[in-house]
Amino acid sequence: MTARPTISDQTAEHDHSQCIRNAISTAEELCIRRGVQLTPIRHKILELIWNSHKAVKAYDLLDLIRPVNDAAKPATVYRALDFLLEQGLIHRVESLNAFVGCRSSGTRHDQLLLIRTACHNVEERSAPQVFLALADEMQRASFIPQRKTMEIHGLCKTCQPE
């Protein structure tokens, strides 16, 4: 599987085209290994999601896909999103009702999403200590989580006022 560069900030050194290539390559490898199809529409939706590190809404994806597939309907986009979510290739940003690419496709993992309110980028972090602390709390509460995603809204280093 292709190694991915991490992004802590969107900087001049950040090669976003490499992010897209890595995400698509990983998706193709995972789909082949799992025996599922990354159809052209699923491929294009994944590519559109990875066009930036900003969360993108389903209807924005529909607008973006129409020049390529003018017959696309909302159901077309939602079916592709469901597939990409099921395969762990993207994440749903619940608070924004939008989607971002998954930086750790191929592995089951908890999600800490840092949502940057000024520049609108979303950064996925692993945060193992945070999730260990949460696991302890849930165990004490006899609570069994079905899915763990933590979203935190704030300002990144670049967008903070000086």
Order of alpha helices (4+ residues) and beta strands (2+ residues): alpha-alpha-alpha-alpha-beta-beta-beta-beta-alpha-beta
